[in-house]
Amino acid sequence: MGPRTSSDEQTDGTPGGGVRSRRTASRVVSAALLAVALTGGAVAFGAARDGGRVAPAPASAAMDPGALAGADPDAAVTALQTHLKAQPKDHDSWATLGLAYVEQARTKGDPARYPQAQAALKRSLALAPGNDRALAGRAALAAARHDFTGALTDADRVLKRDPYDERALCSRIDALVELGRYPEAARAADTADARRPGIPVFTRYAYVHELRGDVTTARRVLQQALTGATSPGDIAYVATQLGQLAWNQGDYPTALTQYARALAADDTYLPALEGRARAQAASGRQDSAIKGLETLVARAPLPGPLVALGELYEARGSTGDREKAHAQYTLVQAWIALARANGVDADLDTALAAADHGDKGAALRAARAEWARRHTVHTADALAWALHVNGHDAEALAHAREATATGYRNASFLYHRGVIELATGHAKEGRTSLAAALKLNPGFSPLGAAKAREALKEQGAQKALEAAE
């Protein structure tokens, strides 16, 4: 789930005519409670104490889950665990603890938190069967584990009883997007904006528009959301979304500015650290990018940063860089194994990483499995590329074109499509796609961008290459 808004101001309008934002008194109280909580103390489900630090006295009431994303998730978990030791039958706090574990997994990149979240949510439902907070938490957990059908089912159950539940509204949008049901996702975003305008809804509204190719609306909504953001978590989250949007359009100065703003609010925010490194690499600051990614993966060895670092090593080509790159790709497989062990569907991660840097057969099996579950632009692209690297270009072409059919502006998708078009004898279309990829985001990948330029040179498409540059 995205961070929640913490502004108490409210203006009229929808994302089509002005974004609203607000804050409730209960969130302020909860945020204050979480802010004073220490990160040690007794840990639920038998984990050890953290460094011998002592937790504060338990809170007197269940904490509002609305404060979780804006606070330190470690502090939230500790405070809730302490409270539940004194009040073990508080089903709302068990549900909120489950949500806190999901948030902890998200911010730390640690899928081992998901079984803890599942146990806490199960406890809440055992104490109060069908309670909305636990069902909303279960929807968030299902989405985090890439079980988007399950997420949609639980979100819909909550919304039948409470049409204004913010987490359920957001989980519903996420699930529909990740199932490739884009028209329904757009309607769900409109509904959520009308019912619970705020940063979690605005960021999802923006992404739905970006998937349609409407970058102007996406940027405007995110800028308005950032204006209303006050907590460090909200600022880091929204600024990073703006940085990613700028990066996708090849606007590296703006991307770096937004990532800097995010990191000024929270210098540990993983997506901003990754985004900054990618933008630095695309801007020619290779050493800074490598240093930043090395620091990041030492803390959180996630597939995206690991692959990016490995490719930067390959592109640099110094002594020992090939071995360093291979080590990063090996760690991707270790993370995937950990994720699967903790209930995460990691087929898309497998397909994306293994197609270029691992077992190509495994990449194709994973891509086909993911495509059988959901048809999105991302799964279409992953399947197309996995088919290509396994020599099935005729089958790959339709999927490559499907990945770009919504208008979503993604240079990697265009690059994959161009390579596949060239491989299937569609030379003119292939040159056009490759040139479009480089024009949109010339530094989209340290290896892919170089290969796109080389392919255009081999095609004798000097004019297209010059236009892209």
C-alpha positions as MATLAB code, in Angstrom:
seq = 'MGPRTSSDEQTDGTPGGGVRSRRTASRVVSAALLAVALTGGAVAFGAARDGGRVAPAPASAAMDPGALAGADPDAAVTALQTHLKAQPKDHDSWATLGLAYVEQARTKGDPARYPQAQAALKRSLALAPGNDRALAGRAALAAARHDFTGALTDADRVLKRDPYDERALCSRIDALVELGRYPEAARAADTADARRPGIPVFTRYAYVHELRGDVTTARRVLQQALTGATSPGDIAYVATQLGQLAWNQGDYPTALTQYARALAADDTYLPALEGRARAQAASGRQDSAIKGLETLVARAPLPGPLVALGELYEARGSTGDREKAHAQYTLVQAWIALARANGVDADLDTALAAADHGDKGAALRAARAEWARRHTVHTADALAWALHVNGHDAEALAHAREATATGYRNASFLYHRGVIELATGHAKEGRTSLAAALKLNPGFSPLGAAKAREALKEQGAQKALEAAE';
ca = [
       0.000    0.000    0.000;
       1.101    3.542   -0.623;
       1.589    6.052    2.158;
      -1.465    7.898    3.370;
      -2.088   11.591    3.176;
      -1.392   13.622    6.256;
      -2.760   16.997    5.216;
      -5.840   18.360    6.954;
      -6.570   20.825    4.205;
      -9.237   19.994    1.653;
      -9.965   21.569   -1.685;
     -12.718   20.759   -4.104;
     -12.306   18.848   -7.301;
     -11.166   15.531   -8.694;
      -7.923   14.646  -10.487;
      -9.606   16.033  -13.586;
     -10.118   19.386  -11.959;
      -8.035   19.721   -8.803;
      -6.915   17.165   -6.252;
      -8.270   17.068   -2.711;
      -6.330   16.048    0.366;
      -7.136   15.780    4.058;
      -6.042   14.519    7.465;
      -8.006   13.191   10.401;
      -7.287   13.816   14.058;
      -6.924   10.113   14.727;
      -4.031    9.884   12.307;
      -2.224   12.679   14.092;
      -2.673   10.950   17.452;
      -1.543    7.609   16.027;
       1.462    9.126   14.301;
       2.504   10.702   17.588;
       2.195    7.356   19.367;
       4.295    5.660   16.731;
       6.891    8.403   16.711;
       7.799    7.836   20.352;
       7.893    4.030   20.095;
      11.321    2.399   20.224;
      12.372   -0.280   17.774;
      13.196   -2.952   20.337;
      11.016   -4.834   22.764;
       9.199   -8.118   22.747;
       8.517   -9.470   19.278;
       5.363  -11.385   18.420;
       5.639  -14.956   17.193;
       8.774  -15.705   19.151;
      11.403  -13.469   17.577;
      14.270  -12.227   19.734;
      14.720   -8.823   21.336;
      16.478   -6.208   19.236;
      19.764   -5.213   20.775;
      18.453   -5.250   24.335;
      16.474   -2.027   23.928;
      13.331   -1.708   25.987;
       9.943   -0.903   24.505;
       7.771    1.850   25.983;
       4.610    1.251   27.960;
       1.827   -0.205   25.813;
      -0.573    2.125   24.078;
      -4.014    2.315   25.590;
      -5.911    1.806   22.350;
      -5.526    0.218   18.936;
      -3.443    2.270   16.557;
      -4.846    3.682   13.366;
      -3.371    1.872   10.352;
      -3.491    5.192    8.522;
      -0.352    6.234   10.370;
       1.711    3.210    9.424;
       3.090    4.362    6.104;
       4.082    7.751    7.470;
       5.929    6.291   10.458;
       8.853    3.987   11.081;
       7.419    0.505   10.452;
       9.810   -0.993   12.998;
       8.450    1.376   15.622;
       4.897    0.566   14.578;
       5.493   -3.171   14.907;
       7.147   -2.789   18.294;
       4.417   -0.557   19.701;
       1.694   -2.902   18.481;
       3.447   -5.990   19.829;
       3.764   -4.330   23.216;
       0.101   -3.339   23.213;
      -0.980   -6.862   22.239;
       0.944   -8.405   25.090;
      -1.370   -6.466   27.398;
      -4.484   -6.752   25.214;
      -4.182  -10.052   23.301;
      -7.851  -10.083   22.276;
      -7.742   -6.717   20.508;
      -8.627   -7.875   17.000;
      -8.172   -4.400   15.487;
      -4.590   -4.228   16.723;
      -3.837   -7.724   15.405;
      -5.102   -6.569   12.008;
      -3.026   -3.398   12.215;
       0.030   -5.449   13.162;
      -0.525   -7.538   10.045;
      -0.591   -4.361    7.965;
       2.539   -3.127    9.740;
       4.374   -6.319    8.783;
       3.322   -5.823    5.148;
       4.634   -2.257    5.292;
       7.846   -3.476    6.928;
       8.347   -6.013    4.141;
       7.763   -3.306    1.540;
      10.178   -0.782    3.015;
      12.899   -3.315    3.797;
      12.466   -5.591    0.790;
      12.097   -8.537    3.166;
       9.506  -11.153    2.118;
      10.133  -13.080    5.349;
       7.724  -10.631    7.006;
       4.776  -11.966    5.024;
       4.181  -15.134    7.077;
       4.186  -12.940   10.194;
       1.614  -10.682    8.566;
      -0.500  -13.695    7.644;
      -0.383  -15.021   11.206;
      -1.410  -11.659   12.686;
      -4.298  -11.256   10.258;
      -5.429  -14.830   10.894;
      -5.429  -14.108   14.636;
      -7.552  -11.002   14.073;
     -10.083  -12.935   12.006;
     -10.232  -15.698   14.601;
     -11.092  -13.126   17.261;
     -13.580  -11.248   15.072;
     -14.562  -13.257   11.968;
     -14.962  -11.153    8.853;
     -13.785   -7.887   10.423;
     -13.102   -5.277    7.784;
      -9.670   -4.205    8.967;
      -8.290   -7.740    8.791;
      -9.878   -8.373    5.396;
      -8.394   -5.129    4.071;
      -5.051   -6.212    5.498;
      -5.379   -9.609    3.899;
      -6.045   -7.904    0.558;
      -2.876   -5.834    0.970;
      -0.909   -8.963    1.866;
      -2.283  -10.864   -1.119;
      -1.295   -8.015   -3.444;
       2.195   -7.905   -1.926;
       2.514  -11.626   -2.630;
       1.235  -11.069   -6.187;
      -2.014  -12.936   -5.527;
      -4.082  -10.271   -7.216;
      -7.213  -12.379   -7.591;
      -7.218  -12.972   -3.844;
      -6.567   -9.283   -3.209;
      -9.545   -8.310   -5.344;
     -11.823  -10.793   -3.594;
     -10.976   -9.503   -0.122;
     -11.134   -5.849   -1.176;
     -14.592   -6.373   -2.647;
     -15.773   -8.076    0.548;
     -14.743   -5.058    2.590;
     -16.252   -2.555    0.166;
     -19.633   -4.273    0.259;
     -19.858   -3.327    3.925;
     -17.847   -0.114    3.873;
     -17.645    1.528    0.436;
     -15.315    4.190    1.864;
     -12.554    1.959    3.237;
      -9.388    3.549    1.856;
      -7.150    0.495    1.956;
      -9.769   -1.664    0.249;
     -10.361    0.987   -2.421;
      -6.621    1.131   -3.116;
      -6.176   -2.635   -3.056;
      -8.989   -2.928   -5.567;
      -7.270   -0.534   -7.976;
      -3.945   -2.328   -7.550;
      -5.503   -5.728   -8.166;
      -7.364   -4.644  -11.292;
      -4.229   -2.995  -12.700;
      -2.104   -6.062  -12.003;
      -4.714   -8.350  -13.533;
      -4.617   -6.253  -16.713;
      -8.220   -5.115  -16.329;
      -7.348   -1.526  -17.151;
     -10.799   -0.068  -17.973;
     -12.123   -1.442  -14.679;
      -9.063   -0.072  -12.877;
      -9.762    3.380  -14.320;
     -13.352    3.260  -13.087;
     -12.169    2.035   -9.698;
      -9.715    4.956   -9.494;
     -12.499    7.425  -10.300;
     -14.672    5.868   -7.606;
     -11.885    5.936   -5.042;
     -11.116    9.569   -5.819;
     -14.761   10.496   -5.278;
     -14.976    8.584   -1.992;
     -11.558    8.898   -0.334;
      -9.360   11.492   -2.054;
      -5.825   11.408   -0.711;
      -2.273   10.470   -1.599;
      -2.825    6.679   -1.828;
      -5.652    7.206   -4.308;
      -3.948   10.023   -6.228;
      -0.812    8.004   -6.917;
      -2.885    5.111   -8.223;
      -5.018    7.451  -10.312;
      -1.823    8.819  -11.851;
      -0.481    5.365  -12.681;
      -3.717    4.307  -14.368;
      -3.369    7.356  -16.624;
       0.319    6.679  -17.255;
      -0.553    3.175  -18.439;
      -2.824    4.783  -21.029;
       0.004    7.042  -22.195;
      -1.521   10.124  -20.549;
       1.685   11.345  -18.950;
       0.424   14.924  -18.655;
      -2.435   13.977  -16.341;
      -0.242   11.573  -14.380;
       2.357   14.283  -13.774;
      -0.226   16.900  -12.802;
      -1.952   14.640  -10.293;
       1.358   13.598   -8.720;
       2.491   17.216   -8.472;
      -0.753   18.115   -6.725;
      -0.351   15.142   -4.417;
       3.187   16.230   -3.545;
       1.918   19.725   -2.737;
      -0.438   18.182   -0.179;
       2.153   15.829    1.310;
       3.493   16.774    4.737;
       4.910   13.635    6.360;
       8.399   12.429    5.340;
       6.935    9.109    4.182;
       4.382   10.770    1.932;
       6.921   13.210    0.474;
       9.433   10.443   -0.241;
       6.782    8.247   -1.830;
       5.209   10.853   -4.123;
       8.489   12.523   -5.106;
       9.829    9.105   -6.083;
       6.771    8.507   -8.248;
       7.433   11.827   -9.986;
      11.071   10.849  -10.406;
      10.092    7.547  -11.968;
       7.664    9.281  -14.327;
      10.394   11.702  -15.422;
      12.874    8.839  -15.811;
      10.485    6.953  -18.075;
      10.360   10.006  -20.344;
      14.152   10.385  -20.388;
      14.072   13.616  -18.360;
      17.031   12.827  -16.110;
      17.539   16.287  -14.544;
      13.942   16.336  -13.328;
      14.191   12.733  -12.172;
      17.316   13.509  -10.153;
      15.657   16.573   -8.620;
      12.647   14.526   -7.511;
      14.785   11.703   -6.137;
      16.818   14.267   -4.193;
      13.605   15.639   -2.740;
      12.505   12.149   -1.766;
      15.817   11.365   -0.098;
      15.833   14.686    1.733;
      12.610   13.495    3.354;
      13.806    9.915    3.922;
      17.403    9.099    3.073;
      16.742    5.365    3.466;
      13.886    5.111    0.950;
      14.888    2.216   -1.307;
      12.957    3.117   -4.508;
      14.423    6.637   -4.462;
      17.950    5.293   -3.981;
      17.479    2.908   -6.891;
      15.914    5.564   -9.099;
      18.699    8.039   -8.383;
      21.327    5.475   -9.348;
      19.576    4.682  -12.630;
      19.260    8.376  -13.475;
      22.918    8.959  -12.579;
      23.987    6.120  -14.871;
      21.880    7.461  -17.730;
      23.417   10.912  -17.168;
      26.952    9.546  -17.542;
      27.740    9.380  -13.815;
      28.539    5.670  -13.884;
      30.790    5.592  -10.830;
      28.224    7.360   -8.649;
      25.517    5.007   -9.883;
      27.590    1.911   -9.112;
      28.514    3.183   -5.660;
      24.884    3.966   -4.891;
      23.640    0.570   -6.032;
      26.403   -1.236   -4.147;
      25.245    0.472   -0.959;
      21.615   -0.286   -1.738;
      21.999   -4.000   -2.457;
      24.128   -4.437    0.643;
      21.044   -3.378    2.610;
      18.299   -4.866    0.448;
      19.334   -7.323   -2.302;
      16.225   -6.924   -4.467;
      16.021   -8.121   -8.089;
      15.742   -4.700   -9.755;
      18.806   -3.105   -8.161;
      20.809   -6.332   -8.416;
      20.216   -6.601  -12.162;
      20.895   -2.880  -12.652;
      24.191   -3.151  -10.765;
      25.200   -6.268  -12.663;
      24.549   -4.561  -15.992;
      26.527   -1.500  -14.935;
      29.454   -3.754  -14.074;
      29.168   -5.394  -17.503;
      28.974   -2.022  -19.245;
      32.019   -0.720  -17.365;
      34.082   -3.787  -18.234;
      36.930   -3.268  -15.760;
      39.012   -6.108  -14.361;
      36.806   -8.378  -12.299;
      33.557   -6.712  -13.397;
      32.271   -9.788  -15.215;
      32.607  -11.817  -12.026;
      30.967   -9.043  -10.007;
      28.060   -8.963  -12.442;
      27.601  -12.719  -12.234;
      27.508  -12.457   -8.440;
      24.616   -9.981   -8.635;
      22.625  -12.245  -10.950;
      23.212  -15.173   -8.610;
      21.822  -13.118   -5.737;
      18.670  -12.464   -7.768;
      18.018  -16.190   -7.824;
      18.587  -16.363   -4.072;
      16.032  -13.585   -3.504;
      13.514  -15.316   -5.764;
      13.924  -18.538   -3.789;
      13.386  -16.617   -0.531;
      10.320  -14.888   -1.928;
       8.767  -18.149   -3.061;
       9.472  -19.727    0.315;
       7.432  -16.936    1.885;
       4.432  -17.278   -0.397;
       5.301  -14.743   -3.096;
       4.533  -15.476   -6.745;
       7.942  -14.592   -8.214;
       7.395  -15.775  -11.796;
       7.551  -12.278  -13.291;
      10.801  -11.520  -11.447;
      12.189  -14.849  -12.683;
      11.202  -14.188  -16.268;
      12.671  -10.689  -16.339;
      15.986  -11.598  -14.719;
      16.597  -15.020  -16.227;
      15.848  -14.059  -19.836;
      19.005  -11.961  -20.052;
      21.074  -13.205  -17.133;
      20.114  -16.754  -16.249;
      18.362  -19.910  -17.384;
      16.483  -18.969  -20.555;
      14.281  -22.044  -20.348;
      13.322  -21.141  -16.786;
      12.547  -17.613  -17.952;
      10.110  -18.902  -20.547;
       8.406  -21.324  -18.157;
       7.963  -18.541  -15.616;
       6.694  -16.072  -18.215;
       4.138  -18.543  -19.556;
       2.950  -19.305  -16.013;
       2.534  -15.610  -15.225;
       0.750  -14.955  -18.525;
      -1.702  -17.744  -17.706;
      -2.597  -15.878  -14.486;
      -2.811  -12.322  -15.745;
      -2.561  -10.341  -18.967;
      -0.833   -7.015  -18.335;
       1.557   -4.902  -20.370;
       4.380   -6.113  -18.120;
       3.563   -9.798  -18.425;
       3.107   -9.391  -22.192;
       6.553   -7.805  -22.476;
       8.157  -10.448  -20.254;
       6.626  -13.274  -22.261;
       7.596  -11.679  -25.573;
      11.225  -11.321  -24.510;
      11.424  -14.794  -23.000;
      10.030  -16.233  -26.231;
      12.581  -14.245  -28.237;
      15.635  -15.380  -26.277;
      14.401  -18.956  -26.698;
      14.098  -18.564  -30.476;
      10.289  -18.300  -30.742;
      10.136  -14.924  -32.458;
       6.959  -15.493  -34.464;
       5.030  -16.160  -31.264;
       6.825  -13.347  -29.471;
       5.779  -10.649  -31.935;
       2.102  -10.538  -30.974;
       2.961  -10.257  -27.286;
       5.536   -7.525  -27.926;
       2.928   -5.502  -29.765;
       0.381   -6.143  -27.032;
       2.811   -4.754  -24.448;
       2.811   -1.382  -26.227;
      -0.840   -1.333  -27.272;
      -2.217    0.748  -24.368;
       0.032    3.710  -25.126;
       2.238    3.110  -22.082;
       5.548    4.846  -22.787;
       8.300    2.411  -21.808;
      11.622    2.330  -23.636;
      12.428   -1.253  -22.640;
       9.148   -2.446  -24.140;
       9.911   -0.576  -27.373;
      13.420   -2.002  -27.466;
      12.152   -5.556  -27.029;
       9.524   -4.981  -29.697;
      12.092   -3.564  -32.110;
      14.488   -6.484  -31.691;
      11.667   -8.973  -32.219;
      10.387   -7.089  -35.266;
      13.847   -7.211  -36.831;
      14.095  -10.926  -36.049;
      10.779  -11.599  -37.803;
      11.675   -9.666  -40.955;
       9.778   -6.474  -40.140;
      12.832   -4.297  -40.698;
      11.130   -0.924  -41.086;
       8.948   -1.435  -38.021;
      11.952   -2.684  -36.048;
      14.012    0.383  -36.853;
      11.108    2.618  -35.900;
      10.627    0.885  -32.544;
      14.330    0.954  -31.663;
      14.623    4.626  -32.585;
      11.518    5.381  -30.520;
      13.023    3.605  -27.508;
      16.215    5.654  -27.692;
      14.356    8.903  -28.301;
      12.066    8.309  -25.332;
      14.719    7.240  -22.830;
      18.225    6.977  -24.317;
      19.676    5.545  -21.117;
      16.909    3.061  -20.329;
      19.445    0.262  -19.824;
      23.253    0.317  -19.842;
      23.281   -2.827  -21.999;
      19.977   -2.580  -23.863;
      20.500    0.979  -25.047;
      23.925    0.090  -26.448;
      22.474   -2.931  -28.237;
      19.674   -0.800  -29.701;
      22.202    1.655  -31.130;
      24.281   -1.168  -32.557;
      21.227   -2.737  -34.178;
      20.300    0.556  -35.832;
      23.843    0.941  -37.139;
      23.736   -2.583  -38.549;
      20.463   -1.704  -40.268;
      22.110    1.324  -41.830;
      19.570    3.513  -40.071;
      21.940    6.373  -39.371;
      19.221    9.002  -39.744;
      16.985    7.179  -37.295;
      19.875    6.884  -34.857;
      20.722   10.583  -35.170;
      17.066   11.492  -34.635;
      16.951    9.315  -31.533;
      20.082   10.971  -30.147;
];
